[in-house]
């Protein structure tokens, strides 16, 4: 059986979760020890407003999210990094891939950041590192971003990182008791390489 580049990366990293470093950030695996710091931002209504989930209420909610991060990594359907500032171990957000379709070399990107750090370019710095890892190490061809139409800051964030709007997916997701439309943005490997 011939393994794809993506499968080789995911297998190689089973023992060692890839740590990404940028000018100001360390992106690392989220552990149970991060539940309390995750709860701080995942319980914030403003952070969760466009997330498709209710704000977290307890540390158990955060532990469930961490278990999900571990599950998608083990199943090779995703990878989620905790965002930390260099010199500080506290997780202030997360960013990563979900719904990896290895056969088609595509995935979706997701992210959130504590409101205390909004407007500092941290999300953009984290996303740029994750995108680079996806194209250069996982050999992805396409990275998609599904965005709630009123989420202007997320739209600006992906557009700054080279994503192009492809259309509106009507009633695409059922979340928090209602159907939501989502905008489809995508970045292709050849567009990334031109940047």
Contact map, one row per residue, 1 for C-alpha under 8 A:
111000000000000000000000000000000000000000000000000000000000000000000000000000000000000000000000000000000000000000000000000000000000000000000000000000000000000000000000000000000000000000000000000
111100000000000000000000000000000000000000000000000000000000000000000000000000000000000000000000000000000000000000000000000000000000000000000000000000000000000000000000000000000000000000000000000
111111110000000000000000000000000000000000000000000000000000000000000000000000000000000000000000000000000000000000000000000000000000000000000000000000000000000000000000000000000000000000000000000
011111110000000000000000000000000000000000000000000000000000000000000000000000000000000000000000000001000000000000000000000000000000000000000000000000000000000000000000000000000000000000000000000
001111111000000000000000000000000000000000000000000000000000000000000000000000000000000000000000000000000000000000000000000000000000000011100000000000000000000000000000000000000000000000000000000
001111111100000000000000000000000000000000000000000000000000000000000000000000000000000000000000000001001000000000000000000000000000000011110000000000000000000000000000000000000000000000000000000
001111111110000000000000000000000000000000000000000000000000000000000000000100000000000000000000000001000000000000000000000000000000000001000000000000000000000000000000000000000000000000000000000
001111111111000000000000000000000000000000000000000000000000000000000000000000000000000000000000000000000000000000000000000000000000000000000000000000000000000000000000000000000000000000000000000
000011111111100000000000000000000000000000000000000000000000000000000000000000000000000000000000000000000000000000000000000000000000000011000000000000000000000000000000000000000000000000000000000
000001111111110000000000000000000000000000000000000000000000000000000000000100000000000000000000000000000000000000000000000000000000000001000000000000000000000000000000000000000000000000000000000
000000111111110000000000000000000000000000000000000000000000000000000000000000000000000000000000000000000000000000000000000000000000000000000000000000000000000000000000000000000000000000000000000
000000011111111100000000000000000000000000000000000000000000000000000000000000000000000000000000000000000000000000000000000000000000000000000000000000000000000000000000000000000000000000000000000
000000001111111111000000000000000000000000000000000000000000000000000000000000000000000000000000000000000000000000000000000000000000000000000000000000000000000000000000000000000000000000000000000
000000000111111110000000000000000000000000000000000000000000000000000000010000000000000000000000000000000000000000000000000000000000000000000000000000000000000000000000000000000000000000000000000
000000000001111110000000000000000000000000000000000000000000000000000000000000000000000000000000000000000000000000000000000000000000000000000000000000000000000000000000000000000000000000000000000
000000000001111111000000000000000000000000000000000000000000000000000000000000000000000000000000000000000000000000000000000000000000000000000000000000000000000000000000000000000000000000000000000
000000000000111111100000000110000000000000000000000000000000000000000000000000000000000000000000000000000000000000000000000000000000000000000000000000000000000000000000000000000000000000000000000
000000000000100111110000000110000000000000000000000000000000000000000000000000000000000000000000000000000000000000000000000000000000000000000000000000000000000000000000000000000000000000000000000
000000000000000011111000011110000000000000000000000000000000000000000000000000000000000000000000000000000000000000000000000000000000000000000000000000000000000000000000000000000000000000000000000
000000000000000001111100011100000000000000000000000000000000000000000000000000000000000000000000000000000000000000000000000000001100000000000000000000000000000000000000000000000000000000000000000
000000000000000000111111111000000000000000000000000000000000000000000000000000000000000000000000000000000000000000000000000000001000000000000000000000000000000000000000000000000000000000000000000
000000000000000000011111110000000000000000000000000000000000000000000000000000000000000000000000000000000000000000000000000011001000000000000000000000000000000000000000000000000000000000000000000
000000000000000000001111100000000000000000000000000000000000000000000000000000000000000000000000000000000000000000000000000000000000000000000000000000000000000000000000000000000000000000000000000
000000000000000000001111110000000000000000000000000000000000000000000000000000000000110000000000000000000000000000000000000000000000000000000000000000000000000000000000000000000000000000000000000
000000000000000000001111111000000000000000000000000000000000000000000000000000000011110000000000000000000000000000000000010011000000000000000000000000000000000000000000000000000000000000000000000
000000000000000000111101111100000000000000000000000000000000000000000000000000000011110000000000000000000000000000000000000000000000000000000000000000000000000000000000000000000000000000000000000
000000000000000000111000111110000000000000000000000000000000000000000000000000001111000000000000000000000000000000000000000001000000000000000000000000000000000000000000000000000000000000000000000
000000000000000011110000011111000000000000000000000000000000000000000000000000001111000000000000000000000000000000000000000000000000000000000000000000000000000000000000000000000000000000000000000
000000000000000011100000001111100000000000000000000000000000000000000000000000011100000000000000000000000000000000000000000000000000000000000000000000000000000000000000000000000000000000000000000
000000000000000000000000000111110100000000000000000000000000000001001000000000011100000000100000000000000000000000000000000000000000000000000000000000000000000000000000000000000000000000000000000
000000000000000000000000000011111110000000000000000000000000000001000000000000000000000000000000000000000000000000000000000000000000000000000000000000000000000000000000000000000000000000000000000
000000000000000000000000000001111110000000000000000000000000001001000000000000000000000000000000000000000000000000000000000000000000000000000000000000000000000000000000000000000000000000000000000
000000000000000000000000000000111111000000000000000000000000000000000000000000000000000000000000000000000000000000000000000000000000000000000000000000000000000000000000000000000000000000000000000
000000000000000000000000000001111111110000000000000000000000000000000000000000000000000001100000000000000000000000000000000000000000000000000000000000000000000000000000000000000000000000000000000
000000000000000000000000000000111111111000000000000000000011011001000000000000000000000000000000000000000000000000000000000000000000000000000000000000000000000000000000000000000000000000000000000
000000000000000000000000000000001111111100000000000000000010010000000000000000000000000000000000000000000000000000000000000000000000000000000000000000000000000000000000000000000000000000000000000
000000000000000000000000000000000111111110000000000000000000000000000000000000000000000001110000000000000000000000000000000000000000000000000000000000000000000000000000000000000000000000000000000
000000000000000000000000000000000111111111000000000000000000010000000000000000000000000000111000000000000000000000000000000000000000000000000000000000000000000000000000000000000000000000000000000
000000000000000000000000000000000011111111100000000000011110110000000000000000000000000000000000000000000000000000000000000000000000000000000000000000000000000000000000000000000000000000000000000
000000000000000000000000000000000001111111110000000000000000000000000000000000000000000000000000000000000000000001000000000000000000000000000000000000000000000000000000000000000000000000000000000
000000000000000000000000000000000000111111110010000000000000000000000000000000000000000000011000000000000000000011100000000000000000000000000000000000000000000000000000000000000000000000000000000
000000000000000000000000000000000000011111111011000000110000010000000000000000000000000000000000000000000000000001000000000000000000000000000000000000000000000000000000000000000000000000000000000
000000000000000000000000000000000000001111111011000000111000000000000000000000000000000000000000000000000000000000000000000000000000000000000000000000000000000000000000000000000000000000000000000
000000000000000000000000000000000000000111111111000000110000000000000000000000000000000000000000000000000000000000000000000000000000000000000000000000000000000000000000000000000000000000000000000
000000000000000000000000000000000000000001111111100000100000000000000000000000000000000000000000000000000000000000000000000000000000000000000000000000000000000000000000000000000000000000000000000
000000000000000000000000000000000000000000011111100000000000000000000000000000000000000000000000000000000000000000100000000000000000000000000000000000000000000000000000000000000000000000000000000
000000000000000000000000000000000000000011111111111000000000000000000000000000000000000000000000000000000000000111100000000000000000000000000000000000000000000000000000000000000000000000000000000
000000000000000000000000000000000000000001111111111111100000000000000000000000000000000000000000000000000000000000000000000000000000000000000000000000000000000000000000000000000000000000000000000
000000000000000000000000000000000000000000001111111100000000000000000000000000000000000000000000000000000000000000000000000000000000000000000000000000000000000000000000000000000000000000000000000
000000000000000000000000000000000000000000000011111100000000000000000000000000000000000000000000000000000000000000000000000000000000000000000000001100100000000000000000000000000000000000000000000
000000000000000000000000000000000000000000000011111110000000000000000000000000000000000000000000000000000000000000000000000000000000000000000000000000000000000000000000000000000000000000000000000
000000000000000000000000000000000000000000000001111111000000000000000000000000000000000000000000000000000000000000000000000000000000000000000000000000000000000000000000000000110000000000000000000
000000000000000000000000000000000000000000000001001111100000000000000000000000000000000000000000000000000000000000000000000000000000000000000000000000000000000000000000000000110000000000000000000
000000000000000000000000000000000000000000000001000111110000000000000000000000000000000000000000000000000000000000000000000000000000000000000000000000000000000000000000000000010000000000000000000
000000000000000000000000000000000000000001111001000011111000000000000000000000000000000000000000000000000000000000000000000000000000000000000000000000000000000000000000000000000000000000000000000
000000000000000000000000000000000000001001110000000001111110110000000000000000000000000000000000000000000000000000000000000000000000000000000000000000000000000000000000000000000000000000000000000
000000000000000000000000000000000000001000100000000000111110100000000000000000000000000000000000000000000000000000000000000000000000000000000000000000000000000000000000000000000000000000000000000
000000000000000000000000000000000000001000000000000000011111110000000000000000000000000000000000000000000000000000000000000000000000000000000000000000000000000000000000000000000000000000000000000
000000000000000000000000000000000011001000000000000000011111111000000000000000000000000000000000000000000000000000000000000000000000000000000000000000000000000000000000000000000000000000000000000
000000000000000000000000000000000010000000000000000000000111111100000000000000000000000000000000000000000000000000000000000000000000000000000000000000000000000000000000000000000000000000000000000
000000000000000000000000000000000000001000000000000000011111111110000000000000000000000000000000000000000000000000000000000000000000000000000000000000000000000000000000000000000000000000000000000
000000000000000000000000000000000011011001000000000000010111111111000000000000000000000000000000000000000000000000000000000000000000000000000000000000000000000000000000000000000000000000000000000
000000000000000000000000000000010010000000000000000000000011111111100000000000000000000000000000000000000000000000000000000000000000000000000000000000000000000000000000000000000000000000000000000
000000000000000000000000000000000000000000000000000000000001111111110000000000000000000000000000000000000000000000000000000000000000000000000000000000000000000000000000000000000000000000000000000
000000000000000000000000000000000000000000000000000000000000111111111000000000000000000000000000000000000000000000000000000000000000000000000000000000000000000000000000000000000000000000000000000
000000000000000000000000000001110010000000000000000000000000011111111100000000000000000000000000000000000000000000000000000000000000000000000000000000000000000000000000000000000000000000000000000
000000000000000000000000000000000000000000000000000000000000001111111110000000000000000000000000000000000000000000000000000000000000000000000000000000000000000000000000000000000000000000000000000
000000000000000000000000000000000000000000000000000000000000000111111111000000000000000000000000000000000000000000000000000000000000000000000000000000000000000000000000000000000000000000000000000
000000000000000000000000000001000000000000000000000000000000000011111111100001110000000000000000000000000000000000000000000000000000000000000000000000000000000000000000000000000000000000000000000
000000000000000000000000000000000000000000000000000000000000000001111111110000000000000000000000000000000000000000000000000000000000000000000000000000000000000000000000000000000000000000000000000
000000000000000000000000000000000000000000000000000000000000000000111111111000000000000000000000000000000000000000000000000000000000000000000000000000000000000000000000000000000000000000000000000
000000000000000000000000000000000000000000000000000000000000000000011111111111100000000000000000010000000000000000000000000000000000000000000000000000000000000000000000000000000000000000000000000
000000000000000000000000000000000000000000000000000000000000000000001111111111110000000000000000000000000000000000000000000000000000000000000000000000000000000000000000000000000000000000000000000
000000000000010000000000000000000000000000000000000000000000000000000111111110000000000000000000000000000000000000000000000000000000000000000000000000000000000000000000000000000000000000000000000
000000000000000000000000000000000000000000000000000000000000000000000011111111000000000000000000000000000000000000000000000000000000000000000000000000000000000000000000000000000000000000000000000
000000100100000000000000000000000000000000000000000000000000000000000001111111100000000000000000000100000000000000000000000000000000000000000000000000000000000000000000000000000000000000000000000
000000000000000000000000000000000000000000000000000000000000000000000001111111100000000000000000011110000000000000000000000000000000000000000000000000000000000000000000000000000000000000000000000
000000000000000000000000000000000000000000000000000000000000000000001001101111110000000000000001111100000000000000000000000000000000000000000000000000000000000000000000000000000000000000000000000
000000000000000000000000000000000000000000000000000000000000000000001001100111111000000000000001110000000000000000000000000000000000000000000000000000000000000000000000000000000000000000000000000
000000000000000000000000000011000000000000000000000000000000000000001000100001111100000000000111110000000000000000000000000000000000000000000000000000000000000000000000000000000000000000000000000
000000000000000000000000001111000000000000000000000000000000000000000000000000111110000000000111000000000000000000000000000000000000000000000000000000000000000000000000000000000000000000000000000
000000000000000000000000001111000000000000000000000000000000000000000000000000011111000000111110000000000000000000000000000000000000000000000000000000000000000000000000000000000000000000000000000
000000000000000000000000111100000000000000000000000000000000000000000000000000001111100000111110000000000000000000000000000001000000000000000000000000000000000000000000000000000000000000000000000
000000000000000000000000111100000000000000000000000000000000000000000000000000000111110111111000000000000000000000000000000000000000000000000000000000000000000000000000000000000000000000000000000
000000000000000000000001110000000000000000000000000000000000000000000000000000000011111111010000000000000000000000000000000000000000000000000000000000000000000000000000000000000000000000000000000
000000000000000000000001110000000000000000000000000000000000000000000000000000000001111110000000000000000000000000000000000000000000000000000000000000000000000000000000000000000000000000000000000
000000000000000000000000000000000000000000000000000000000000000000000000000000000000111110000000000000000000000000000000000000000000000000000000000000000000000000000000000000000000000000000000000
000000000000000000000000000000000000000000000000000000000000000000000000000000000001111111000000000000000000000000000000000000000000000000000000000000000000000000000000000000000000000000000000000
000000000000000000000000000000000000000000000000000000000000000000000000000000000001111111100000000000000000000000000000000000000000000000000000000000000000000000000000000000000000000000000000000
000000000000000000000000000000000100100000000000000000000000000000000000000000000001100111110000000000000000000000000000000000000000000000000000000000000000000000000000000000000000000000000000000
000000000000000000000000000001000100110000000000000000000000000000000000000000000111000011111100000000000000000000000000000000000000000000000000000000000000000000000000000000000000000000000000000
000000000000000000000000000000000000110010000000000000000000000000000000000000000111100001111100000000000000000011001000000000000000000000000000000000000000000000000000000000000000000000000000000
000000000000000000000000000000000000010010000000000000000000000000000000000000000111000000111110000000000000001111000000000000000000000000000000000000000000000000000000000000000000000000000000000
000000000000000000000000000000000000000000000000000000000000000000000000000000011110000000111111000000000000001110000000000000000000000000000000000000000000000000000000000000000000000000000000000
000000000000000000000000000000000000000000000000000000000000000000000000000000011110000000001111100000000000111100000000000001100100000000000000000000000000000000000000000000000000000000000000000
000000000000000000000000000000000000000000000000000000000000000000000000000001111000000000000111110000000000111000000000000000100100000000000000000000000000000000000000000000000000000000000000000
000000000000000000000000000000000000000000000000000000000000000000000000000001110000000000000011111100000011110000000000000000000000000000000000000000000000000000000000000000000000000000000000000
000000000000000000000000000000000000000000000000000000000000000000000001000011110000000000000001111100000011110000000000000000000000000000000000000000000000000000000000000000000000000000000000000
000000000000000000000000000000000000000000000000000000000000000000000000000011000000000000000000111110000011000000000000000000000000000000000000000000000000000000000000000000000000000000000000000
000000000000000000000000000000000000000000000000000000000000000000000000000111000000000000000000111111001111000000000000000000000000000000000000000000000000000000000000000000000000000000000000000
000000000000000000000000000000000000000000000000000000000000000000000000000010000000000000000000001111111110000000000000000000000000000000000000000000000000000000000000000000000000000000000000000
000101100000000000000000000000000000000000000000000000000000000000000000000000000000000000000000000111111100000000000000000000000000000000000000000000000000000000000000000000000000000000000000000
000000000000000000000000000000000000000000000000000000000000000000000000000000000000000000000000000011111000000000000000000000000000000000000000000000000000000000000000000000000000000000000000000
000000000000000000000000000000000000000000000000000000000000000000000000000000000000000000000000000011111100000000000000000000000000000000001000000000000000000000000000000000000000000000000000000
000001000000000000000000000000000000000000000000000000000000000000000000000000000000000000000000000111111110000000000000000000000000000000111100000000000000000000000000000000000000000000000000000
000000000000000000000000000000000000000000000000000000000000000000000000000000000000000000000000000111011111000000000000000000000000000000011111000000000000000000000000000000000000000000000000000
000000000000000000000000000000000000000000000000000000000000000000000000000000000000000000000000111110001111100000000000000000000000000000010111000000000000000000000000000000000000000000000000000
000000000000000000000000000000000000000000000000000000000000000000000000000000000000000000000000111100000111110000000000000000000000000000000011110000000000000000000000000000000000000000000000000
000000000000000000000000000000000000000000000000000000000000000000000000000000000000000000000011110000000011111000000000000000000000000000000011100000000000000000000000000000000000000000000000000
000000000000000000000000000000000000000000000000000000000000000000000000000000000000000000000011110000000001111100000000000000000000000000000000100000000000000000000000000000000000000000000000000
000000000000000000000000000000000000000000000000000000000000000000000000000000000000000000001111000000000000111110000000001000100000000000000000000000000000000000000000000000000000000000000000000
000000000000000000000000000000000000000000000010000000000000000000000000000000000000000000001110000000000000011111000000001000000000000000000000000000000000000000000000000000000000000000000000000
000000000000000000000000000000000000000010000010000000000000000000000000000000000000000000011100000000000000001111101100001000000000000000000000000000000000000000000000000000000000000000000000000
000000000000000000000000000000000000000111000010000000000000000000000000000000000000000000011000000000000000000111111100000000000000000000000000000000000000000000000000000000000000000000000000000
000000000000000000000000000000000000000010000110000000000000000000000000000000000000000000000000000000000000000011111100000000000000000000000000000000000000000000000000000000000000000000000000000
000000000000000000000000000000000000000000000000000000000000000000000000000000000000000000000000000000000000000001111100000000000000000000000000000000000000000000000000000000000000000000000000000
000000000000000000000000000000000000000000000000000000000000000000000000000000000000000000010000000000000000000011111111010000000000000000000000000000000000000000000000000000000000000000000000000
000000000000000000000000000000000000000000000000000000000000000000000000000000000000000000000000000000000000000011111111111000000000000000000000000000000000000000000000000000000000000000000000000
000000000000000000000000000000000000000000000000000000000000000000000000000000000000000000000000000000000000000000001111110000000000000000000000000000000000000000000000000000000000000000000000000
000000000000000000000000000000000000000000000000000000000000000000000000000000000000000000000000000000000000000000001111110000000000000000000000000000000000000000000000000000000000000000000000000
000000000000000000000000000000000000000000000000000000000000000000000000000000000000000000000000000000000000000000000111111110000000000000000000000000000000000000000000000000000000000000000000000
000000000000000000000000100000000000000000000000000000000000000000000000000000000000000000000000000000000000000000001111111111000000000000000000000000000000000000000000000000000000000000000000000
000000000000000000000000000000000000000000000000000000000000000000000000000000000000000000000000000000000000001110000100111111100000000000000000000000000000100000000000000000000000000000000000000
000000000000000000000000000000000000000000000000000000000000000000000000000000000000000000000000000000000000000000000000111111110000000000000000000000000000100010000000000000000000000000000000000
000000000000000000000100100000000000000000000000000000000000000000000000000000000000000000000000000000000000000000000000111111111000000000000000000000000000000000000000000000000000000000000000000
000000000000000000000100101000000000000000000000000000000000000000000000000000000010000000000010000000000000000000000000011111111100000000000000000000000000000000000000000000000000000000000000000
000000000000000000000000000000000000000000000000000000000000000000000000000000000000000000000011000000000000001000000000001111111110000000000000000000000000000010000000000000000000000000000000000
000000000000000000000000000000000000000000000000000000000000000000000000000000000000000000000000000000000000000000000000000111111111000000000000000000000000000010000000000000000000000000000000000
000000000000000000011100000000000000000000000000000000000000000000000000000000000000000000000000000000000000000000000000000011111111100000000000000000000000000000000000000000000000000000000000000
000000000000000000010000000000000000000000000000000000000000000000000000000000000000000000000011000000000000000000000000000001111111110000000000000000000000000000000000000000000000000000000000000
000000000000000000000000000000000000000000000000000000000000000000000000000000000000000000000000000000000000000000000000000000111111111000000010000000000000000000000000000000000000000000000000000
000000000000000000000000000000000000000000000000000000000000000000000000000000000000000000000000000000000000000000000000000000011111111110000000000000000000000000000000000000000000000000000000000
000000000000000000000000000000000000000000000000000000000000000000000000000000000000000000000000000000000000000000000000000000001111111111000000000000000000000000000000000000000000000000000000000
000000000000000000000000000000000000000000000000000000000000000000000000000000000000000000000000000000000000000000000000000000000111111111110000000000000000000000000000000000000000000000000000000
000000000000000000000000000000000000000000000000000000000000000000000000000000000000000000000000000000000000000000000000000000000011111111111000000000000000000000000000000000000000000000001000000
000000000000000000000000000000000000000000000000000000000000000000000000000000000000000000000000000000000000000000000000000000000001111111110000000000000000000000000000000000000000000000000000000
000011001000000000000000000000000000000000000000000000000000000000000000000000000000000000000000000000000000000000000000000000000001111111100000000000000000000000000000000000000000000000000000000
000011101100000000000000000000000000000000000000000000000000000000000000000000000000000000000000000000000000000000000000000000000000111111110000000000000000000000000000000000000000000000000000000
000011000000000000000000000000000000000000000000000000000000000000000000000000000000000000000000000000001000000000000000000000000000011111111000000000000000000000000000000000000000000000000000000
000001000000000000000000000000000000000000000000000000000000000000000000000000000000000000000000000000001110000000000000000000000000011101111110000000000000000000000000000000000000000000001000000
000000000000000000000000000000000000000000000000000000000000000000000000000000000000000000000000000000011100000000000000000000000000001000111110000000000000000000000000000000000000000000011100000
000000000000000000000000000000000000000000000000000000000000000000000000000000000000000000000000000000001110000000000000000000000000000000011111000000000000000000000000000000000000000001111000000
000000000000000000000000000000000000000000000000000000000000000000000000000000000000000000000000000000000111100000000000000000000010000000011111100000000000000000000000000000000000000001110000000
000000000000000000000000000000000000000000000000000000000000000000000000000000000000000000000000000000000111100000000000000000000000000000000111110000000000000000000000000000000000000111100000000
000000000000000000000000000000000000000000000000000000000000000000000000000000000000000000000000000000000001110000000000000000000000000000000011111000000000010000000000000000000000001111000000000
000000000000000000000000000000000000000000000000000000000000000000000000000000000000000000000000000000000001000000000000000000000000000000000001111100000000000000000000000000000000011110000000000
000000000000000000000000000000000000000000000000010000000000000000000000000000000000000000000000000000000000000000000000000000000000000000000000111110100110000000000000000000000000011110000000000
000000000000000000000000000000000000000000000000010000000000000000000000000000000000000000000000000000000000000000000000000000000000000000000000011111100000000000000000000000000001111000000000000
000000000000000000000000000000000000000000000000000000000000000000000000000000000000000000000000000000000000000000000000000000000000000000000000001111110000000000000000000000000000111000000000000
000000000000000000000000000000000000000000000000000000000000000000000000000000000000000000000000000000000000000000000000000000000000000000000000000111110000000000000000000000000000000000000000000
000000000000000000000000000000000000000000000000010000000000000000000000000000000000000000000000000000000000000000000000000000000000000000000000001111111110000000000000000000000000000000000000000
000000000000000000000000000000000000000000000000000000000000000000000000000000000000000000000000000000000000000000000000000000000000000000000000000011111111000000000000000000000000000000000000000
000000000000000000000000000000000000000000000000000000000000000000000000000000000000000000000000000000000000000000000000000000000000000000000000000000111111100000000000000000000000000000000000000
000000000000000000000000000000000000000000000000000000000000000000000000000000000000000000000000000000000000000000000000000000000000000000000000001000111111110000000000000000000000000000000000000
000000000000000000000000000000000000000000000000000000000000000000000000000000000000000000000000000000000000000000000000000000000000000000000000001000111111111000000000000000000000000000000000000
000000000000000000000000000000000000000000000000000000000000000000000000000000000000000000000000000000000000000000000000000000000000000000000000000000011111111100000000000000000000000000000000000
000000000000000000000000000000000000000000000000000000000000000000000000000000000000000000000000000000000000000000000000001100000000000000000000000000001111111110000000000000000000000000000000000
000000000000000000000000000000000000000000000000000000000000000000000000000000000000000000000000000000000000000000000000000000000000000000000000100000000111111111100000000000000000000010000000000
000000000000000000000000000000000000000000000000000000000000000000000000000000000000000000000000000000000000000000000000000000000000000000000000000000000011111111110000000000000000000000000000000
000000000000000000000000000000000000000000000000000000000000000000000000000000000000000000000000000000000000000000000000000000000000000000000000000000000001111111100000000000000000000000000000000
000000000000000000000000000000000000000000000000000000000000000000000000000000000000000000000000000000000000000000000000000100110000000000000000000000000000111111100000000000000000000000000000000
000000000000000000000000000000000000000000000000000000000000000000000000000000000000000000000000000000000000000000000000000000000000000000000000000000000000011111110000000000000000000000100011001
000000000000000000000000000000000000000000000000000000000000000000000000000000000000000000000000000000000000000000000000000000000000000000000000000000000000011111111000000000000000000011100000000
000000000000000000000000000000000000000000000000000000000000000000000000000000000000000000000000000000000000000000000000000000000000000000000000000000000000001001111100000000000000000011100000000
000000000000000000000000000000000000000000000000000000000000000000000000000000000000000000000000000000000000000000000000000000000000000000000000000000000000000000111110000000000000001111000000000
000000000000000000000000000000000000000000000000000000000000000000000000000000000000000000000000000000000000000000000000000000000000000000000000000000000000000000011111000000000000001111000000000
000000000000000000000000000000000000000000000000000000000000000000000000000000000000000000000000000000000000000000000000000000000000000000000000000000000000000000001111100000000000001110000000000
000000000000000000000000000000000000000000000000000000000000000000000000000000000000000000000000000000000000000000000000000000000000000000000000000000000000000000000111110000000000111100000000000
000000000000000000000000000000000000000000000000000000000000000000000000000000000000000000000000000000000000000000000000000000000000000000000000000000000000000000000011111100000000111100000000000
000000000000000000000000000000000000000000000000000000000000000000000000000000000000000000000000000000000000000000000000000000000000000000000000000000000000000000000001111100000001110000000000000
000000000000000000000000000000000000000000000000000000000000000000000000000000000000000000000000000000000000000000000000000000000000000000000000000000000000000000000000111111000011110000000000000
000000000000000000000000000000000000000000000000000000000000000000000000000000000000000000000000000000000000000000000000000000000000000000000000000000000000000000000000111111000011110000000000000
000000000000000000000000000000000000000000000000000000000000000000000000000000000000000000000000000000000000000000000000000000000000000000000000000000000000000000000000001111100011110000000000000
000000000000000000000000000000000000000000000000000000000000000000000000000000000000000000000000000000000000000000000000000000000000000000000000000000000000000000000000001111111111000000000000000
000000000000000000000000000000000000000000000000000110000000000000000000000000000000000000000000000000000000000000000000000000000000000000000000000000000000000000000000000011111111000000000000000
000000000000000000000000000000000000000000000000000111000000000000000000000000000000000000000000000000000000000000000000000000000000000000000000000000000000000000000000000001111100000000000000000
000000000000000000000000000000000000000000000000000000000000000000000000000000000000000000000000000000000000000000000000000000000000000000000000000000000000000000000000000001111110000000000000000
000000000000000000000000000000000000000000000000000000000000000000000000000000000000000000000000000000000000000000000000000000000000000000000000000000000000000000000000000001111111000000000000000
000000000000000000000000000000000000000000000000000000000000000000000000000000000000000000000000000000000000000000000000000000000000000000000000000000000000000000000000001111101111100000000000000
000000000000000000000000000000000000000000000000000000000000000000000000000000000000000000000000000000000000000000000000000000000000000000000000000100000000000000000000011111100111110000000000000
000000000000000000000000000000000000000000000000000000000000000000000000000000000000000000000000000000000000000000000000000000000000000000000000000110000000000000000001111110000011111000000000000
000000000000000000000000000000000000000000000000000000000000000000000000000000000000000000000000000000000000000000000000000000000000000000000000011110000000000000000001111110000001111100000000000
000000000000000000000000000000000000000000000000000000000000000000000000000000000000000000000000000000000000000000000000000000000000000000000000111110000000000000001111100000000000111110000000000
000000000000000000000000000000000000000000000000000000000000000000000000000000000000000000000000000000000000000000000000000000000000000000000001111000000000000000001111100000000000011111000000000
000000000000000000000000000000000000000000000000000000000000000000000000000000000000000000000000000000000000000000000000000000000000000000000001111000000000010000111110000000000000001111100000000
000000000000000000000000000000000000000000000000000000000000000000000000000000000000000000000000000000000000000000000000000000000000000000000111100000000000000000111100000000000000000111110000000
000000000000000000000000000000000000000000000000000000000000000000000000000000000000000000000000000000000000000000000000000000000000000000000111000000000000000001110000000000000000000011111011000
000000000000000000000000000000000000000000000000000000000000000000000000000000000000000000000000000000000000000000000000000000000000000000001110000000000000000000000000000000000000000001111111000
000000000000000000000000000000000000000000000000000000000000000000000000000000000000000000000000000000000000000000000000000000000000001000011100000000000000000000000000000000000000000000111111100
000000000000000000000000000000000000000000000000000000000000000000000000000000000000000000000000000000000000000000000000000000000000000000001000000000000000000000000000000000000000000000011111110
000000000000000000000000000000000000000000000000000000000000000000000000000000000000000000000000000000000000000000000000000000000000000000000000000000000000000001000000000000000000000000111111111
000000000000000000000000000000000000000000000000000000000000000000000000000000000000000000000000000000000000000000000000000000000000000000000000000000000000000001000000000000000000000000111111111
000000000000000000000000000000000000000000000000000000000000000000000000000000000000000000000000000000000000000000000000000000000000000000000000000000000000000000000000000000000000000000001111111
000000000000000000000000000000000000000000000000000000000000000000000000000000000000000000000000000000000000000000000000000000000000000000000000000000000000000000000000000000000000000000000111111
000000000000000000000000000000000000000000000000000000000000000000000000000000000000000000000000000000000000000000000000000000000000000000000000000000000000000001000000000000000000000000000011111
